[in-house]
């Protein structure tokens, strides 16, 4: 798994989320929602991802994480773990939650679904497609 590409996609999504303060949808076909949240916490708090995953955290790490977790909880970010093939659910979420930008991190074999989502929505979509 290429965490560097995933981190880039998440950094872009986080930047939009916290700088533009708009609802964002993030999807990744290779990692779980829990891992995505752990990466976001690591990026925003500066706490090493390995420490978060292992649970070996110091007091300062915990304080940094608590502040970030509160910030993330308040942010309008939606992480979807359904299949990219579930286009109707994706479109429904975009409409119901007022999603303004979407970030997708998927394998190349799903490109046709991403293209369909792009055709059927009016929001900007950033797709990082892994080969």
N, C-alpha and C positions, 0 to 999 in steps of 0.2 A: 504494500500500500504506500502511496506517495503522500506522506503527510505534508511535504513542502507545498504541493499543489493545493491540498486541502486547506492548509494554513492561509495561503494566498486568497483563496475564495472566501474563507471566513473573515479574514482581515478586511477584504473589500465589503462584505456584508456588514460587518461591525462598524466600519467607517460610515457607511451610508446610514445605518440605524442610529448611531449616536450623533453624527454631525448634522444630518438632514432631518432626523427625528420623524421618519416616516415608517410605516409598516413594511417589513421585509419578510420574504419567504425564502428559506434555505432548504435545499434537498441534496442528499449525498447517497449514492447507491452502495457505497462500500463500508460505511461505518455507522454505528448505532447512534441514536439520539443522545444517549448518555455520553458517548465518546465526543460527540460534537460539542455538547455543553462543557465537558472537561477541557476541550481545546479552547473554547471561547473564554472560560475562566482563566486558563493559563495565559492566553494572549493579553487579556485585559488586566490581570493582576500582576503579571510578571513572575508568577510562581511556576517553577519547572513542572511540565506535564507529568514526568515520571514520579515526582513527589506527590502530585495530586492522585495519580492512579494507585500508588502504593499506600497512600494515607500517612506517610511519614512527614508530617508538617509541623513546623515550629509555630510559636505564637504569632510572630509577625506574618508568616504565610497565611495563617487563619484569619487574621485581621484584614489583610489585603483581599482575601477571597470573600469574606463576608460583605465588604463594601461593594465588590464587583457583583456578587450574587444578587444583592438588592437592586443594583442598577440594571442587571439583566432581567430580573423579575418584572420591573416596571416598564421595560422596553417592549415595543410591539414587534417582536421577532417570533416568527412561526417556523418551527423545524418539522418538516414532514418526512415521515419514514415509510410512506407507502411506495409502491412501485411507480415509476415514472409512467408506466402504462395506464395508470388510473387517471387519465386526463380529466374526466368529469369531476372527480373529487378535487383535483388541483384547481380547476376553473371555479368551482364552487367556493373553495377557500379564498381565492383571490377576490371574488365578488363579495363574500360575506364579511371578510376581515379588512377590506379596503387595502389590500396589498398594493404597494406602489412600485416595488422592484423585487425581482426574483433572481436568486443565485442557485444554479444547478451544477453539481459536480457528479458527472456520470461517465460511464464507459461509452466508447464510440458506437457500440451496437444499438444504443438507445437514441441516436441522433434524429431518427424520423419522428419520435415522440416529442422531442424538444422542438423540432421544426413545427409540429402541429400545435403545440402550446403557443409558440411565437405567433403563428397565424391567427389563433383564436383569442388572443388577449391583446390589450393595448398598453401593457406595462413593459418597461425595459427588462430584458432578461440577459443575465450574464451566465453563459454556459461554459464550464471548464470540462472539456471532454477528454478523457484519458484513453489512450490507444492501447 
